[in-house]
């Protein structure tokens, strides 16, 4: 299994579009949430907005923060989808899927290598996001 991931890594590491979209994804998630928090606190800290603040509550308080962050982060769900599309279409564009089959991979190994790569992408993206937020 690690051999499959190493081979997938060799394909991905020299692909600049992957790195650009990964960086955009890792920055956009915390940035949009931070911007919305600043906007919320900026507009509702005004004494004239006290009644609206009471009606809305604080979406960035502990009980509601998970819903708020999930909502604002869902605006950028397109970026991971673009990564998936790029990785799959590159297999067919550069005919690396044929080379993998010629090298002796079974279809199950090929699909499991792709699925593992696609599962590692959200984990890597979330880890970058957490590091960016807590740093």
C-alpha positions in Angstrom: 0.0 0.0 0.0 2.8 2.4 0.8 4.4 1.6 -2.6 1.2 2.7 -4.3 1.2 5.9 -2.4 4.8 6.6 -3.2 4.1 6.2 -6.9 1.1 8.5 -6.7 3.3 11.0 -4.8 5.8 10.9 -7.7 3.0 11.9 -10.1 1.7 14.7 -7.9 4.8 16.3 -6.5 5.9 17.9 -9.8 2.4 19.1 -10.7 2.2 22.9 -10.0 -1.6 23.2 -10.4 -2.0 20.7 -7.6 0.1 22.8 -5.3 -1.6 26.0 -6.2 -5.1 24.7 -5.6 -3.9 23.0 -2.3 -2.5 26.4 -1.1 -5.6 28.2 -2.2 -7.8 25.7 -0.3 -5.6 25.8 2.8 -5.7 29.6 2.9 -9.3 30.1 1.9 -11.0 28.1 4.7 -9.5 30.0 7.6 -9.4 33.3 5.7 -13.2 33.4 5.0 -14.0 32.4 8.5 -11.7 35.1 9.9 -13.1 37.7 7.6 -16.7 36.9 8.5 -15.8 37.0 12.2 -14.2 40.5 11.8 -17.2 41.7 9.8 -19.6 40.3 12.5 -17.7 42.0 15.3 -17.2 45.2 13.5 -20.8 45.8 12.6 -22.5 44.5 15.7 -20.2 46.1 18.2 -21.8 49.4 17.3 -24.3 50.4 20.1 -27.0 51.1 17.5 -26.9 47.4 16.5 -27.5 46.1 20.0 -31.1 44.8 19.3 -29.9 43.0 16.1 -27.0 41.5 18.1 -29.5 40.2 20.7 -31.7 38.7 17.9 -28.8 37.1 16.0 -26.7 35.9 19.0 -23.1 35.2 18.5 -22.5 32.6 15.7 -18.8 32.5 16.6 -19.5 31.5 20.2 -18.6 28.0 21.3 -22.0 26.3 20.8 -22.6 27.7 17.3 -19.1 28.0 16.0 -19.1 24.6 14.3 -22.2 25.4 12.3 -20.9 28.8 11.3 -17.5 27.6 10.3 -19.0 24.6 8.4 -21.3 27.0 6.5 -18.6 29.5 5.5 -16.2 26.7 4.6 -18.8 25.1 2.4 -18.4 28.0 0.0 -15.1 26.6 -1.1 -16.0 22.9 -1.5 -15.3 23.4 -5.2 -11.5 23.5 -4.7 -11.2 19.9 -3.5 -13.5 18.8 -6.4 -11.2 20.6 -8.8 -8.3 18.6 -7.4 -10.1 15.3 -7.8 -11.0 16.2 -11.4 -7.4 17.3 -12.2 -5.8 14.1 -10.8 -8.2 11.8 -12.6 -8.0 13.6 -15.9 -4.2 13.6 -15.7 -4.2 9.8 -15.6 -6.0 9.7 -18.9 -4.2 12.7 -20.5 -0.7 11.4 -19.9 -1.8 7.7 -20.1 -0.2 6.8 -16.8 -3.2 4.5 -16.0 -2.0 2.3 -19.0 1.5 2.3 -17.8 0.4 1.2 -14.3 -1.5 -1.7 -15.8 1.4 -2.6 -18.0 3.7 -2.6 -14.9 1.5 -5.2 -13.3 -1.0 -3.3 -11.2 -4.4 -4.8 -10.9 -7.4 -2.6 -11.4 -8.1 -2.8 -7.6 -4.6 -1.6 -6.8 -5.0 1.3 -9.3 -8.3 2.3 -7.8 -7.2 1.9 -4.2 -4.1 4.1 -4.9 -6.3 6.8 -6.3 -8.8 6.6 -3.5 -6.0 6.7 -0.9 -4.6 9.8 -2.6 -8.0 11.4 -2.7 -8.6 10.6 1.0 -5.2 12.0 2.0 -5.9 15.3 0.2 -8.7 16.4 2.6 -6.7 15.3 5.6 -3.7 17.4 4.4 -5.9 20.3 3.6 -7.5 20.3 7.0 -4.1 19.9 8.8 -2.8 22.9 6.9 -6.0 24.8 7.9 -5.6 23.9 11.5 -2.0 24.9 11.5 -2.8 28.2 9.9 -5.7 28.9 12.4 -3.9 27.9 15.6 -0.5 29.4 14.6 
